[in-house]
Amino acid sequence: MRRPHTTMPWRISRPGTLRGRLALLALVTAALWVALLTGAFNLVLSARLGEQADDLLRTRAAAVAATLEVGPDGEIFVHEPADDRALDIGVWIYRDSLAIERPKAPEGLQRQADRLAGRRDVFVETAEPYQARLYALPVLAARGHGRQVGTVVALVGLDPYRSTARAALAGTAVLGLLLLGVVYLVTRAIVGRALRPVAEMSAQAARWSERGTAERFGAAGRPDELASLAANLDELLDRLAAVLRHEQQQSAELSHELRTPLARIVAETDWLTARPRDAEGRHNSYTAIASAAATMRQICETLLSEARARSSPIPGRCAVDDVARGLARRAAEEHPDAPDVVVRGISTTAGVSVTVAERILAPLLDNARRYAVRTITIECAQVTGGIEVAVSDDGPGVPGSIGAAVFEPGRRADPEDGHDGAGLGLALARRLARAAGGDIHLATGTSGARFVVRLPAG
């Protein structure tokens, strides 16, 4: 079954360019003002034309009334003026309700004038087909305390006035449309000229992105607004370049460190398949493969945790002391011969998830386990603006020649110390802590190694 054809309603789409939007905004604003001013002008003009018509009626009626003489008994005598055209163009003279002078006029106007006989200072406007305005001026007796004995009714046609009003309305409408067109074109030209430096900056950025250059916009020779924009963009580009360099360096270092355990796995696998080995040899190979795989898993899981910590809008919360006790129990189960782990301090809540907290503390605890003699201490404390977790051991500590460089990927204090590890644990832990809004630093002036983790409060 065919569906009936439907048409989408027509609608005006908003311009896609800033110049078009600003020009449209200026056009709409100007249109509102033009409509308001045009309406006000035509209203004032119409009122003024009406006042002129009323003044003409009063003048004409007064001129005719000046030719009248009222007798003692209320009789009205008309003294014909030298130029009696006033009576011919629309003036009625009444004694009471009796017309003593009538001009030549259509029957409808005659009836309307008769209705005004005996009234005082009244204006009446007639409708189609005779558009006119009439005025009744009273004729008073010389005696009798202003008693009205007659009426002069004057007439003026409204066609000339209304023609003038219509012409003025049409003229102002055309002028307003022309003005709006000029406003739109001028606004587009002005806005386009004002935005030309921005377009040039955009073109520069496009060329730089293709070539990958390290050029910057600079604020010299630019208006204050664009100078501020250029400075902010340059600062942003500098930060992006620094982040990119850091990520490239970190990726290169991590790929290098991942290559080592991967190569070890491949070598052990080739060795197992190349020739038969005894039980002890196979066990050693399996152990080496498992250790290398565990190292790779640690690297990958830490990087995934960092990515989640950077992208998650809600950081999560956890009790750090509980996380530390859980890691201590797990270390005791996996390494029963390792030094004891003691957790001290108050209960603290960090603004990170349990998984992130474990990924940060686990490498520090593993590092302490490798070098501690008898005891590993984890201390939790509340500080201003967050919490601190210190992981200490009673081992030989970090040599002064190494210091903060111990956090560099692949860096070990003594590569010949016989301990396992690729030197990535501390680097990954600091990377994850910073991604979560915290940091890790090496405390100085202590016996043994003491790493202090700072995390945001939960």
N, C-alpha and C positions, 0 to 999 in steps of 0.2 A: 504494500500500500504506500503510495507516494505521500510524503508529508507536504503540507501546504507551504508555499514559498513565503518566507518572512524576510523582511528587510530590517537591517540594524538602524536604529535611530541615528540621525546625523548629530555629531557633536564636534565641538571645537577642541582640538588637542593643544596642550600647552607647548609653547616653543621649547625646543631642545637646547638652545644656546642661552647663555647668560645675557648676551646682548639683546636677543629677542625678548627675553623675559623682562628685562629692565625697560626696553622700549614699549612693551605691552603694558607694563605697570604705569609708565608715564602717560601712555595713551588713555588708559582707563581713568587715571586721575584727572588729566586734562579734560576728558569727556564729561566727567561729573561737574567740574567747574564751569565748563562751557554751557552745559545744560542748565545749571543753576543760574548763571549770569544771563543767559538768553531768556529764560523764563522770567527772571526778575525785570529785565529790561522791557520785555513785551508787556508785562503787567503794569509797570510804571507808565509806559507809552499809552496803553489803553486807558488808564485812569486820566492821564493828561489830556488825551483827545476828548474824553467825556467831559472834563472840566471846560475845555474850549467850546464844546457844543453848548453846554449850559450857559457859559458867559455870552455866547452869541444870542441865545434865546432871551436872556435877560435884557441885553442891549436892544434887541429888536422890539421886544414887548414894551420896554421903557420909551423907546423912540415913538412908537405908535400911541402910547398912553399920553405922551406930551402933546399930541394933536387933539386930544379930547377935552371937551368942556362940559362940566356937570352943572345943570341948572338947579335952582332952589328946590324944585319939586322932584329932583332925581333924574330929570331928562338928560340924556347924553347927546351932545352935539359933536359931530366930527368935522374938524377943519381940515379940508383936503390939503396936504402939503404940496409944494411945487413938484416934488418927485414922489408919486404915489405908488412906486413899484413895491414898497414894503407890503402893501395890502395884496399885491398880486402874487407874492412868493410865499404866502402862508401865514396870514394873521387874521384871526376872528375877533370881532367886537360884539360883546353881548351886553344887553341891558337886562339885568336879572338873568333869566334863562332864554330870552328872546335875542336871536342873532340879528344885529342891525347891519353887519358887514360880514361877507363871506368871500373867501378866495375860491378860485377854481381848484378843487381837490377831489380825489376819489371818494366814493361814498363811505368807505370804511374810516377814512380820516375825518370826514365830516361828523360821523357818529361819535368818534372818540373826542373830538373837540367839543361837541355838544355836552358830553358828560362832564367836561371840566368847567362848564359855566357855573358861576357862583362859588368856585373854590379859590383858595388862596395859596400862592407860591407852591404849586404842585408841579412836579415833573412826571411825565408818563411816557413810556417807550412802547411803541407798537411793534408787532411781529410781522412776519411775512404776510402778504406780499409787499406791504408798505412799511419799510424799515425807516422809522422816523422817531423824533423825540418832540414832545409838546410841553409847553410851559404855560401855566395860568397865572396872570398878574391881576390882582384885584384893582378895580376902579372905585375910589372912595368918594363919598359926598363931601362937598365943601363944608357943610354943617352937619351935625348929627353925630358928632364924636366918632368919626371914622367909619361910618356905616358903609358897607359895600353895596354899591348900586349897579355895578357892572363888572365885566371881566374881559381882559385882553388875553387871547390864547395865541401863542406864537408857535410856529412849526419849523423844524430844520430836518432835512434828510440826513440819514446816517451812512449812506453809501460811500461818500468820499472819505469819511473817517474810518470806516471799516476797510475800505480799500487800502488806505494808508497803513492800518494795523496789519493787514495780510501781507502787504509788500514788505513791511519791516520784519515780520516773522520769517518770511521766505528769505529775505536778505541776511538776517542774522543766522538762520539755519545753514545757508550756503557758506557764509563766512566762518561759522563754527566748524563745518566739515573741512574747509580748506585749512583752517588753523590746526585741526587735529592731524591732518595729513602732514603738515609742516612739522608739528611737534614730534610725530612718530619718526619721520625721516631724520630730523635734526638729532633726536635722542639716540637713534641707532648710530648715526655718524659719530656723535660725541662719545658714546659708550664704547664703540669700536676703537676709536682713537685712544681712549683711556685704557682699554684692555690690551692694546697692542703689545706693551712690554710683557704682559702675562703670557700672551701667545708666543712671544719670542723665547721666554723662559721655558715654556712647554716644549717648543721645538728643540731648544738646547738640551733639555732633559732626555728627549727622544733620541737625539744623536749620541748623547753620552751613554745611554743604555745599550745602544747598538755596539758601540766601540768599547764599552766597559772602562772608560777613562775615569781618572780621579779628579776631574775638574770640578770647580765650585762656582756658584753664581756670583757671589760677592755683592756687597752693598754699595759700592762706590758708584756715583752718578745716577742713582735711582731715587724716586720720591720716597718720602718717609715710610708710607705704607708698604711699598714694594721692597724697600730696604729691610724692613722688619721681616717681611715674608722670606726674602732671600737669605737673611741670617738664620732664620728658623729652619729653612730647608737645608742650608749648609750644615747646620748642627745635626739635623736628622740624618743627612747623608754620611756625616762623619761617624755617627753612632752605628748606622747600618754597616758601614765599612768595617768598623771595629768588631762588631758582632760577627760579620761574615769571616773576617780573618780568624777570629777566635774559633768559630765553628769549623773552618777549614783545617786549622791547626789541630783542633781536638779530634776531628774525624781522621786526619792523617795518623795521629798518634794512636788512636784506638784501633784503626785498621792494621797498623803495624803490630800492636800488641795482640790482636786477634789472630794475626798470621802465625804467631809462635805456637799457641796451643793447637791451632788447626794443622800446622805442619807436623806437630808431634803426634796428633791423632793419625794422620795419613801415614807417617813413618812407622808407627807401631802396628797399624793395620797391614801395611805391606810386609812388615817383618813377620807377622803372624801367618800370613798366607804364603809367604815365599818358601818357608821350610818348617818342618815340624819342630816344636819346642817342648821341653819338659814342663811339668806342672808349675814349678816355681817361675819359669820364664813366662809362661802364659799368665800367671797371676800378676807378675810385675807389669806385663804389657797392659793387662786389663786395668790395673791400678793407675798406670800412667794415662791411659785413655780417659778413664773416669775423672781424674784430676784435671786434665785439659778441658774436658767437656764442662766440668763444674766452673772452671774459670771463665769459659765463654758464656755460660749461662748467667753467671754473676754480672758480667759486663752488659749483656743484652737486657737482663731484668732491671739493672740500674738505669740504663738509658730509657727504657720504657717507663719506669717510675718517674724519671725526670720529665719526660714528655707529658705524662698525665698531670704532674704537679704544675707544669707551665700552662696547660690548656684548661684545667678544671676551674670553673667559676666558683665552686665551693671547696675550700681547702680540706675540710674535715677536722676532726678533733680526736685526741687520744691522751690517755694517761701515760706519760713517759716513764714513770717509775715502774708501772706494770709491764710496759714493753721491755724495759731493761731487765726485770726479773725473769720474764719469759725467755729472753736471749741467754741469760745466765743459766737457767735450767737446761736449755737446749745444748749449750756449750758443755755443761757437765755430763750430759748423756752421750754426746758425740766424742768428747775427749775426756775420759775419766781420769787420766793422768795429768791433765792440765792444771795450772794454778787455780786456786779458789777465786770466785767472783763475788764481791761484796757490793750490795746496792745500798746507798745511804741517801739521806736527805728527805725533804718533804714531798708530799704528793703534788705533782705538777701536771697541768693540762696544756698541751701544745696545740697550736692551730694547724696540724698536719695529720694525715691519716695514719693508721697503724702501720700500713705497708711502707709508707714513706719513712716513718720513724725507724722501722726495722732496717730498711736499706741504708739508712745513714749510720746507725749505731753498729750494725753487724761488722762492717769492715774495720771499725776502730777496735771492736772487741777481738776480732781475729788478729789484728796487728799486735794488740797487747798480749794475747795468748802466746804469740811466737816468741816474745822477748821477756815476759814476766818470769820472775824466779819463784815467788811463793803466792803473791796476791795481786788481784786486779780489782780496782775500786771504781765504781760508777756512782757519781754524786749528782743529785738533782737539786736545783735551786731556782727560786723565783727572783728575777731581776727586773729592773725598770724596762718596760717595753717588751718583755718576753721571758723566756726561761733559758737556763744554761744547764747542760749536761756535761760533766767532766769525766773522761775515761782515762784512768792513770794505771801505771804498772810500776813494779819495783825493779825493772830491768836496767840495762845500761843506758837507756835514753837515746835521744837523737843527737848525733855529733853536731857540734857547733858549726862545723864547716858545711853542713847540709842545711840545717835550719828549716825555713819555710819551703825550701825546694823539695822537701819530702812529699809535697802535694803534687808535684809534677808527674804526669803519667809515665809509668815505666821506671821511676826513680826509686832506688832502694839505698838505704844507708850503707849496707855492706852486701854486695851481691854474692860474696863468698861465705855468708854466715851459715849456710846449710839449710835455711828455712825455705819452704815452698812459697809460691806467690809470684805474680808477674809485676808487682809494683803499681797496680791499678786501683787497689781498694780505697786508699786515702783520696786519690784524685776523683774517683767516682763519687765518694761520699761527700766531698766538698761541693762537687758539681750539683748533686741532688739537693744538698742543703741550701745552696744559693738559689736554685730554682724554686724552692719552697719558701723563700723570703728570709732565710737565715744565713749562717756561715759557720766555718770551722777554722780554728787557728791553733797553733802550737804554743802552749804556755812555756815560758822560759824561766830559768832559775829554780827548777825543781829537780829532785832526784828521780831518775827514771823518766819515762815519756808521759806527758799529760796533754791530751787533746781536749779542747773545750768546744762544745757544740752549742750554738745559739740558735734558737727557734722562736718563731712568733708565738705569742700566748694564744690559747684557745678560748 
